[in-house]
């Protein structure tokens, strides 16, 4: 099992886009987690709150992106942000 922190409240992440302008993504933890799977809903952070998909993590720290907006590199950026998130105090 990976020793990850994970995100437990809403946060915003900067995503360096492969094509097009970079973007700030609003990440919202799902209120309902199924079993040991953590689910995060992804939205455009500003302007229209367009839905960008979701990312799910299993107990071992593996993730899968459910959507069609982000490239693999962009998905990796989001997964790393979520799994290493540490809140500033």
C-alpha positions, 0 to 999 in steps of 0.5 A, a space after each residue: 500500500 502506498 503512503 499517500 496523504 490524499 485530498 479530503 476537502 475541495 482544492 484547486 490545482 494548476 494543470 499545465 495543458 499539453 495543447 491549449 492554455 493552462 488551466 486551474 481545476 477545482 477538485 471536489 472529493 466525492 461525498 460518497 466513497 464506494 468501499 476503499 475507492 476514493 473519488 474526486 469530481 473535476 470542474 473548471 475552477 473559474 467562469 463556467 463550472 464545466 464538468 471535466 470528469 472524475 479521478 478514482 483511487 483504489 486502496 493501493 494508490 492506483 488511479 484511473 481517470 473517467 473522462 475525455 478532457 485530459 491527456 495522460 500527462 495532465 491526468 498524472 499531474 492531477 493524480 499527483 496533486 491529489 495523492 500528495 496534497 498537504 494543507 498549509 497551516 
